[in-house]
């Protein structure tokens, strides 16, 4: 059966009497295959939905957790796509999948609006952290940066001082109330409307519970990948207008995020020049963090 025929069959199973009009594969996904489906409903109206299919490289939450999380966040009023259906039978499609409401918006940021959008991101992230964790499905915990860092730092003489410095630290775990973490909060996981406001935050497959500084550190690194050191500094300054940052724990989380990136970005389907530039930013981030850690 053709891909169109397969998707048309799936649409009819979830929306009786509906048929597929067209579909568009969306770029940007690494562990999930994402497409926009335009469908004609039985009553004659049309609707757009998002298909999020867990591919063979998927390593995030399973369907039940991802569906429950999105449903809870949507019910809590958070700007996320509403989940519509899920199926892990692999009878309709080759892989487990979610169907989500389509949210109009763009992940692109005009160059002249970068700083303004970064400030909006810093203002929005606390709303994610404020979601009551008791209402969430079971999620991984990210509390202490040291064991996370030691797990991903390569066993190589170049990194030995950083490893020794991290091992010598004590009381590095976050001792506050654990919060909901997106774990990949950066511009390309944000849908913006034409006025520059956030319509939805997408890609919750790595969401966890833990130290809010982990989200801050990851966002700073992602913005550094996209916009260089000024991007990181812009977010940090916007964040610190309302929140404090504990320098040592922040440096440990940044070193971890950068080391994890170095280990995994070869799987992100990047252009060679982009990957080379990102690797250099990650190395510089680790070097700067090591200076703060005292290595």
C-alpha positions as CSV (number, residue, x, y, z in Angstrom):
1,X,0.0,0.0,0.0
2,X,1.2,3.5,-0.8
3,X,2.0,5.9,2.0
4,X,-1.1,8.0,1.0
5,X,-3.2,4.9,1.2
6,X,-1.8,3.9,4.5
7,X,-2.4,7.3,6.0
8,X,-5.9,7.5,4.5
9,X,-6.8,4.2,6.2
10,X,-5.5,5.5,9.5
11,X,-7.5,8.7,9.2
12,X,-10.7,6.8,8.5
13,X,-10.0,4.6,11.6
14,X,-9.8,7.6,13.9
15,X,-12.3,9.9,12.2
16,X,-15.2,7.7,10.8
17,X,-16.2,8.9,7.4
18,X,-13.2,11.2,7.0
19,X,-10.6,11.0,4.2
20,X,-7.1,12.3,3.7
21,X,-6.8,15.3,1.4
22,X,-3.0,15.8,1.5
23,X,0.0,15.3,3.8
24,X,3.3,17.1,4.3
25,X,6.3,15.7,6.0
26,X,7.7,18.2,8.5
27,X,11.4,18.7,9.0
28,X,13.3,18.9,12.3
29,X,12.4,15.6,13.9
30,X,15.2,13.2,14.9
31,X,13.6,10.3,16.8
32,X,10.0,10.9,15.6
33,X,8.6,11.2,12.1
34,X,6.3,14.2,11.9
35,X,3.7,15.1,9.3
36,X,0.8,17.5,8.8
37,X,-2.3,15.8,7.5
38,X,-5.2,17.8,5.9
39,X,-8.4,15.8,6.1
40,X,-12.0,16.1,5.0
41,X,-14.5,15.2,7.7
42,X,-17.7,13.4,7.2
43,X,-19.8,16.6,7.6
44,X,-17.9,18.3,4.8
45,X,-15.6,20.5,6.9
46,X,-11.8,20.2,6.7
47,X,-9.3,19.9,9.5
48,X,-5.5,19.7,9.9
49,X,-3.9,17.4,12.4
50,X,-0.3,16.4,13.2
51,X,1.0,12.8,13.0
52,X,3.9,12.1,15.3
53,X,5.2,8.6,14.5
54,X,7.8,7.0,16.8
55,X,10.5,5.8,14.4
56,X,13.1,3.1,14.8
57,X,15.5,5.7,16.4
58,X,12.9,6.9,19.0
59,X,14.3,7.0,22.5
60,X,11.8,9.3,24.3
61,X,8.7,8.5,26.3
62,X,6.4,5.8,25.2
63,X,3.0,6.6,23.7
64,X,1.0,6.3,27.0
65,X,3.4,8.6,28.9
66,X,3.6,11.2,26.1
67,X,-0.2,11.2,25.5
68,X,-0.9,11.5,29.3
69,X,1.6,14.3,29.7
70,X,0.2,16.3,26.8
71,X,-3.3,15.8,28.0
72,X,-2.4,16.9,31.5
73,X,-0.5,20.0,30.3
74,X,-3.3,20.9,27.8
75,X,-5.9,20.6,30.6
76,X,-3.7,22.8,32.8
77,X,-3.9,25.6,30.2
78,X,-0.3,25.3,29.1
79,X,0.4,26.2,25.5
80,X,0.9,22.7,24.0
81,X,-0.9,20.8,21.2
82,X,-3.9,18.9,22.3
83,X,-3.5,15.1,21.9
84,X,-6.3,13.5,19.9
85,X,-5.5,9.8,19.6
86,X,-2.7,7.2,20.0
87,X,-2.1,3.7,18.6
88,X,0.8,1.3,19.3
89,X,-0.7,-1.7,17.6
90,X,1.3,-1.2,14.4
91,X,-1.7,-2.5,12.4
92,X,-2.5,0.9,10.8
93,X,1.0,2.3,10.5
94,X,4.4,0.7,10.8
95,X,5.3,2.4,14.1
96,X,3.4,3.6,17.2
97,X,2.0,7.1,16.7
98,X,0.2,10.1,18.2
99,X,-2.3,12.3,16.6
100,X,-2.2,16.0,17.8
101,X,-4.2,19.1,17.0
102,X,-2.5,21.3,14.4
103,X,-1.3,24.6,15.8
104,X,-0.7,27.4,13.4
105,X,2.7,29.0,13.9
106,X,6.4,29.1,12.8
107,X,9.6,28.0,14.5
108,X,11.6,30.6,12.6
109,X,12.7,33.8,14.3
110,X,13.4,36.9,12.2
111,X,17.0,38.1,12.8
112,X,15.9,41.5,14.1
113,X,13.6,39.8,16.7
114,X,16.1,37.3,18.3
115,X,16.7,39.2,21.5
116,X,13.0,40.0,22.0
117,X,12.0,36.4,21.4
118,X,14.7,35.1,23.8
119,X,13.2,37.4,26.5
120,X,9.8,35.9,25.8
121,X,11.2,32.4,26.2
122,X,12.7,33.4,29.6
123,X,9.3,34.7,30.7
124,X,7.5,31.5,29.4
125,X,9.7,28.8,30.9
126,X,8.6,29.4,34.5
127,X,5.0,28.5,33.5
128,X,6.3,25.1,32.6
129,X,8.1,24.8,35.8
130,X,5.0,25.8,37.7
131,X,2.9,22.8,36.6
132,X,2.0,20.7,39.7
133,X,4.2,17.5,39.4
134,X,1.7,15.4,41.3
135,X,-0.7,15.5,38.3
136,X,2.0,14.3,35.9
137,X,2.6,10.7,34.7
138,X,5.8,9.0,35.9
139,X,8.8,10.9,34.4
140,X,12.6,10.6,34.8
141,X,14.3,12.5,37.6
142,X,17.2,15.0,36.9
143,X,18.4,16.2,40.3
144,X,22.2,16.0,40.6
145,X,24.5,17.1,37.8
146,X,27.7,15.3,38.9
147,X,26.7,11.7,38.2
148,X,25.0,12.8,35.0
149,X,28.3,14.6,33.9
150,X,30.5,11.7,34.9
151,X,28.4,9.3,32.8
152,X,28.9,11.2,29.6
153,X,32.4,12.7,29.9
154,X,34.7,10.7,27.7
155,X,37.4,8.6,29.5
156,X,40.2,10.5,28.0
157,X,43.2,12.4,29.4
158,X,41.8,15.6,28.0
159,X,38.8,15.4,30.4
160,X,40.6,13.9,33.4
161,X,40.9,17.2,35.3
162,X,37.2,18.0,34.8
163,X,36.3,14.5,36.0
164,X,38.5,14.8,39.1
165,X,37.2,18.3,39.9
166,X,33.6,17.1,39.6
167,X,34.2,14.0,41.8
168,X,35.7,16.3,44.5
169,X,32.5,18.4,44.8
170,X,30.0,17.7,47.5
171,X,26.3,18.7,47.9
172,X,25.7,19.3,44.2
173,X,22.2,17.9,44.1
174,X,19.3,20.3,43.8
175,X,17.6,20.6,47.2
176,X,14.5,22.5,46.1
177,X,11.1,21.3,45.0
178,X,11.5,19.3,41.8
179,X,9.7,20.9,38.8
180,X,8.5,19.8,35.4
181,X,11.3,20.1,32.9
182,X,10.9,20.3,29.1
183,X,14.5,19.3,28.6
184,X,14.7,20.7,25.0
185,X,13.2,24.2,25.3
186,X,14.7,26.2,22.4
187,X,13.3,28.2,19.4
188,X,12.8,25.2,17.1
189,X,10.5,23.5,19.6
190,X,8.4,26.7,19.9
191,X,5.6,27.7,17.6
192,X,5.4,31.5,17.3
193,X,2.5,33.5,15.9
194,X,2.8,36.5,13.5
195,X,2.8,38.9,16.5
196,X,5.8,37.2,18.1
197,X,3.9,35.4,20.9
198,X,4.2,31.7,21.8
199,X,1.4,29.6,20.4
200,X,2.7,26.2,21.6
201,X,5.7,24.4,22.9
202,X,6.2,21.1,21.1
203,X,8.3,17.9,21.4
204,X,7.8,16.8,25.0
205,X,9.4,13.4,24.4
206,X,12.2,14.0,26.9
207,X,10.3,15.8,29.6
208,X,11.5,15.1,33.1
209,X,11.1,16.3,36.7
210,X,14.0,17.9,38.6
211,X,16.3,20.9,38.8
212,X,15.0,24.0,37.0
213,X,18.6,25.0,36.3
214,X,18.9,22.0,34.0
215,X,16.3,23.5,31.6
216,X,18.1,26.9,31.9
217,X,21.5,25.4,31.1
218,X,20.1,23.4,28.1
219,X,18.3,26.4,26.7
220,X,21.4,28.6,27.0
221,X,23.5,25.9,25.2
222,X,20.9,25.5,22.4
223,X,20.8,29.3,21.9
224,X,24.6,29.3,21.8
225,X,24.4,26.7,19.0
226,X,22.0,28.9,17.1
227,X,23.3,32.4,17.8
228,X,26.7,32.0,19.4
229,X,27.7,33.2,22.8
230,X,25.5,36.4,22.6
231,X,22.4,34.1,22.3
232,X,23.3,32.3,25.6
233,X,24.1,35.6,27.3
234,X,20.8,37.1,26.2
235,X,18.7,34.3,27.7
236,X,20.8,34.2,30.9
237,X,20.4,37.9,31.4
238,X,16.7,37.7,30.8
239,X,16.3,34.8,33.2
240,X,18.4,36.6,35.9
241,X,16.1,39.6,35.9
242,X,13.6,37.5,37.9
243,X,15.5,34.4,39.1
244,X,18.9,33.6,40.6
245,X,21.4,31.2,39.1
246,X,23.7,29.2,41.4
247,X,27.0,29.4,39.4
248,X,28.5,26.0,40.3
249,X,25.4,23.9,39.7
250,X,24.7,25.8,36.5
251,X,28.3,25.2,35.2
252,X,27.9,21.5,36.0
253,X,24.7,21.2,34.1
254,X,26.1,23.1,31.1
255,X,29.2,20.8,31.1
256,X,26.8,17.8,31.1
257,X,24.6,19.2,28.4
258,X,27.6,20.0,26.2
259,X,29.3,16.7,26.7
260,X,26.0,14.9,26.0
261,X,25.7,16.9,22.8
262,X,29.2,16.0,21.7
263,X,28.3,12.3,22.2
264,X,25.0,12.5,20.3
265,X,25.0,15.2,17.7
266,X,26.4,12.9,15.1
267,X,22.9,11.4,15.0
268,X,21.1,14.7,14.5
269,X,21.4,14.7,10.7
270,X,23.2,18.0,10.7
271,X,25.2,19.5,7.8
272,X,28.9,19.0,8.3
273,X,29.7,22.7,8.7
274,X,26.8,23.1,11.3
275,X,27.9,20.1,13.3
276,X,31.5,21.3,13.3
277,X,30.5,24.8,14.6
278,X,28.2,23.2,17.3
279,X,31.0,20.9,18.4
280,X,33.3,23.9,18.9
281,X,30.6,25.8,20.9
282,X,30.1,22.6,23.1
283,X,33.9,22.4,23.7
284,X,34.1,26.0,24.6
285,X,31.2,25.6,26.9
286,X,32.9,22.7,28.7
287,X,36.1,24.7,29.0
288,X,34.3,27.7,30.5
289,X,32.4,25.5,32.9
290,X,35.6,23.7,34.0
291,X,37.1,27.1,34.9
292,X,34.1,27.8,37.2
293,X,34.3,24.2,38.7
294,X,37.9,25.0,39.4
295,X,39.7,22.5,37.2
